[in-house]
Amino acid sequence: MYAYGGRRKAQQDAATVEIGYALVSAAFAAAVLFGAVAGPALLFELPPLLSEVLLRLGMTVAPVVFVARVVSVLVRFRQAAQPSQPGRTNPDS
């Protein structure tokens, strides 16, 4: 029973680490993208219309990238966690 509980705890820890990685990497990607798109509007004096468009585009695209990154990391983790042949061992072992 201890091995089963330890295994479950290890899986829970792995999922926690993966969720943290997904959130941090998504926040980083969204911040970089926002900076790339809206940065010129914040750093340079651009025409008001162009500045407004760049800011709105950055504020629209950054959350989309954040959600897409979180979902892609967690889906990849979930698929990797499941064995291809449940209950079977490697024939070379």
Stockholm file with secondary structure:
# STOCKHOLM 1.0

chainA/1-93         MYAYGGRRKAQQDAATVEIGYALVSAAFAAAVLFGAVAGPALLFELPPLLSEVLLRLGMTVAPVVFVARVVSVLVRFRQAAQPSQPGRTNPDS
#=GR chainA/1-93 SS CHHHHHHHHHHHHHHHHHHHHHHHHHHHHHHHHHHHHHHHHHHSCCCHHHHHHHHHHHHHHHHHHHHHHHHHHHHHHHHHHSCSSTTCCCTTC
#=GC SS_cons        CHHHHHHHHHHHHHHHHHHHHHHHHHHHHHHHHHHHHHHHHHHSCCCHHHHHHHHHHHHHHHHHHHHHHHHHHHHHHHHHHSCSSTTCCCTTC
//
